[in-house]
Amino acid sequence: MLSNAWAYIRYFIFIARHWDIRLAAFVVYHEIKGEHKYKTRSTGIDTLHSSISAEDLQHASIYQPVSFYIAELLFQQLPFHITQTGFLDAGCGKGRTMAMAAYHGFKQIEGIDLSAAMIAHTNTAIASWASYYPHASFHAWQQNAMDVQVPLHTSVIFLFNPFDAFVMQAFVKRVAESLQQQPREMYVLYCNPLYKDIWEAVGFESIFHSQKMHYLEGVVLHFLPK
């Protein structure tokens, strides 16, 4: 319990220092509430300098967990039937949204991350979720998003600005290839959506947008095959 408290305090200080104290209080309140609700421990910051190469680091974002507040809003926009398909978190970090996906009813849940350390943490978390989410099957593996073969059962993708435009272009191409191979409806839950225009260029449409305290922003993108 004490170690969790220190994690929250350090995270509060980090956000207050880089953004503002009101945002820090809001985010950390939802950290405490969300970690208890979803049975996950993923609060904190990691620069990733020790776990990925300098070349890859040029295209990656630091590890910072998505706000439970904005992620929950995006999950709430999904229709029930889509939870019967597959969920993929691209840049899954410590697995936070994989636990959220299980809570919201997804049964086939996958995550990829460039950092072996992040995947190790996620796999440890997965082992602890068996009693909480017995209906769900989890799989997390280390891979560059530029190289991933998007599973044909994936119909929901989660992103929290995990990489730059160069990698996003390549990843969206991989998604488009998967949709060509198996035409299907798809949703993208995208927090801090810096490159949503790349998705829109291949036929995704923004159907929901939310922004709070300027920094907590997310969109839901939707694709329907013609």
For each residue, the residues with C-beta under 8 A, 3 or more apart:
1: 4 5
2: 5 6
3: 6 7
4: 1 7 8 35 41 43
5: 1 2 8 9
6: 2 3 9 10
7: 3 4 10 11 41 43 44
8: 4 5 11 12 28 31 32 43
9: 5 6 12 13
10: 6 7 13 14 44 45
11: 7 8 14 15 24 27 28 31 43 44 45
12: 8 9 15 16 24 25 28
13: 9 10 16 17 24
14: 10 11 17 18 24 45
15: 11 12 18 19 23 24 27 28
16: 12 13 19 20 21 23 24
17: 13 14
18: 14 15
19: 15 16 23 24 215
20: 16 23 24
21: 16 24 25
22: 25 26 213
23: 15 16 19 20 26 27 213 215 216
24: 11 12 13 14 15 16 19 20 21 27 28
25: 12 21 22 28 29
26: 22 23 29 30 69 213
27: 11 15 23 24 30 31 67 69 216
28: 8 11 12 15 24 25 31 32
29: 25 26 32 33
30: 26 27 33 34 67 68 69
31: 8 11 27 28 34 35 43 65 68
32: 8 28 29 35 36
33: 29 30 36 37 68
34: 30 31 37 38 40 68 69 72
35: 4 31 32 38 39 40 41 42 43 68
36: 32 33 39
37: 33 34 68 103
38: 34 35 68 96 99 100 103
39: 35 36 99 128 129 132
40: 34 35 94 95 96 99 125
41: 4 7 35 94 125
42: 35 65 93 94 95 96 121 125
43: 4 7 8 11 31 35 65
44: 7 10 11 63 65
45: 10 11 14 62 63 64
46: 51 62 63 115 117 118
47: 62 63
48: 51 52 57 60 62 63 114 115 118
49: 52 57
50: 117
51: 46 48 115 116 117 118
52: 48 49 56 57 60 114 115
53: 56 57
54: 57 58
55: 58
56: 52 53 59 60 114 144
57: 48 49 52 53 54 60
58: 54 55 164
59: 56 163 164 166 167
60: 48 52 56 57 114 162 163 164 167
61: 64 91 161 162 163 164
62: 45 46 47 48
63: 44 45 46 47 48 93 94 115 118
64: 45 61
65: 31 42 43 44 93 94 96 160
66: 70 71 96 97 160 191
67: 27 30 70 71 191 216
68: 30 31 33 34 35 37 38 71 72 96 100
69: 26 27 30 34 72 73 212 216
70: 66 67 73 74 191 210 212 216 217 218
71: 66 67 68 74 75 96 97 100 158 160 189 191 218
72: 34 68 69 75 76 100
73: 69 70 76 77 210 218
74: 70 71 77 78 158 189 190 191 208 210 218 219 220
75: 71 72 78 100 101 104 189
76: 72 73
77: 73 74 189 207 208 220
78: 74 75 82 83 104 156 187 189 220
79: 82
80: 83 105
81: 84
82: 78 79 85 155 156 185 187
83: 78 80 104 105 106 107
84: 81 107
85: 82 106 108 153 154 155 156 184
86: 106 108 109 110 151 153 154 155 156
87: 98 101 106 108 109 110 154 156 157 158
88: 110 111 112 150 151 154 156 157 158
89: 92 95 97 98 101 109 110 111 112 157 158 159
90: 111 112 145 148 157 158 159 162 171
91: 61 112 113 114 145 159 160 162 163
92: 89 95 96 97 98 111 112 113 118 119 122 140
93: 42 63 65 96 113 118 122 160
94: 40 41 42 63 65 118 121 122 125
95: 40 42 89 92 98 99 111 121 122 125 126 140
96: 38 40 42 65 66 68 71 92 93 99 100
97: 66 71 89 92 100 101 111 158 160 189
98: 87 89 92 95 101 102 109 110 111 122 126 138 140
99: 38 39 40 95 96 102 103 125 129 133
100: 38 68 71 72 75 96 97 103 104
101: 75 87 89 97 98 104 106 109 136 156 158
102: 98 99 105 106 109 129 132 133 135 136 138
103: 37 38 99 100 133
104: 75 78 83 100 101
105: 80 83 102 135
106: 83 85 86 87 101 102 109 136 156
107: 83 84 135 136 137
108: 85 86 87 136 137 153
109: 86 87 89 98 101 102 106 136 137 138 139
110: 86 87 88 89 98 138 139 140 151 154
111: 88 89 90 92 95 97 98 119 122 138 139 140 141
112: 88 89 90 91 92 140 141 142 143 145 148
113: 91 92 93 118 119 122 140 142 143
114: 48 52 56 60 91 118 142 143 144 145
115: 46 48 51 52 63 118 119 142
116: 51 119 120 142
117: 46 50 51 120 121
118: 46 48 51 63 92 93 94 113 114 115 121 122
119: 92 111 113 115 116 122 123 140 141 142
120: 116 117 123 124
121: 42 94 95 117 118 124 125
122: 92 93 94 95 98 111 113 118 119 125 126 140
123: 119 120 126 127 140
124: 120 121 127 128
125: 40 41 42 94 95 99 121 122 128 129
126: 95 98 122 123 129 138 140
127: 123 124 130
128: 39 124 125 132
129: 39 99 102 125 126 132 133 136 138
130: 127 133 134
131: 134
132: 39 102 128 129
133: 99 102 103 129 130 136
134: 130 131
135: 102 105 107
136: 101 102 106 107 108 109 129 133
137: 107 108 109
138: 98 102 109 110 111 126 129
139: 109 110 111
140: 92 95 98 110 111 112 113 119 122 123 126
141: 111 112 119
142: 112 113 114 115 116 119
143: 112 113 114 147 148
144: 56 114 147 148 167
145: 90 91 112 114 148 162 163 167 170 171 174
146: 167 170 171 174
147: 143 144 174
148: 90 112 143 144 145 171 174
149: 174 178
150: 88 154 157 174 175 177 178
151: 86 88 110 154 178
152: 178 181 182
153: 85 86 108
154: 85 86 87 88 110 150 151 157 178 186
155: 82 85 86 184 185 186 187
156: 78 82 85 86 87 88 101 106 186 187 188 189
157: 87 88 89 90 150 154 175 186 187 188 189
158: 71 74 87 88 89 90 97 101 188 189 190
159: 89 90 91 162 188 189 190 191 193
160: 65 66 71 91 93 97 191 192
161: 61 191 192 193 194
162: 60 61 90 91 145 159
163: 59 60 61 91 145 166 167 168 171
164: 58 59 60 61 167 168
165: 168 169 194 195 198
166: 59 163 169 170
167: 59 60 144 145 146 163 164 170 171
168: 163 164 165 171 172 195 198
169: 165 166 172 173 198
170: 145 146 166 167 173 174
171: 90 145 146 148 163 167 168 174 175
172: 168 169 175 176 198 199 202
173: 169 170 176 177
174: 145 146 147 148 149 150 170 171 177 178
175: 150 157 171 172 178 179 186 202
176: 172 173 179 180 202
177: 150 173 174 180 181
178: 149 150 151 152 154 174 175 181 182
179: 175 176 182 183 184 186 223 225
180: 176 177 183
181: 152 177 178
182: 152 178 179
183: 179 180 225
184: 85 155 179 225
185: 82 155 222 223 224 225
186: 154 155 156 157 175 179 204 222 223
187: 78 82 155 156 157 220 221 222 223
188: 156 157 158 159 199 204 220 221 222 223
189: 71 74 75 77 78 97 156 157 158 159 218 220
190: 74 158 159 193 196 199 218 219 220 221
191: 66 67 70 71 74 159 160 161 217 218
192: 160 161 217 218
193: 159 161 190 196 217 218 219
194: 161 165
195: 165 168 198 199
196: 190 193 199 200 204 206 219 221
197: 200 201
198: 165 168 169 172 195 201 202
199: 172 188 190 195 196 202 204 221
200: 196 197 203 204 205 206 221
201: 197 198
202: 172 175 176 198 199
203: 200 223
204: 186 188 196 199 200 221 222 223
205: 200 221 222 223
206: 196 200 209 219 220 221 222
207: 77 220 221 222
208: 74 77 219 220
209: 206 217 218 219 220
210: 70 73 74 216 217 218 219
211: 214 216 217 218
212: 69 70 216 217
213: 22 23 26 216
214: 211 217
215: 19 23
216: 23 27 67 69 70 210 211 212 213
217: 70 191 192 193 209 210 211 212 214
218: 70 71 73 74 189 190 191 192 193 209 210 211
219: 74 190 193 196 206 208 209 210
220: 74 77 78 187 188 189 190 206 207 208 209
221: 187 188 190 196 199 200 204 205 206 207
222: 185 186 187 188 204 205 206 207
223: 179 185 186 187 188 203 204 205
224: 185
225: 179 183 184 185
226:
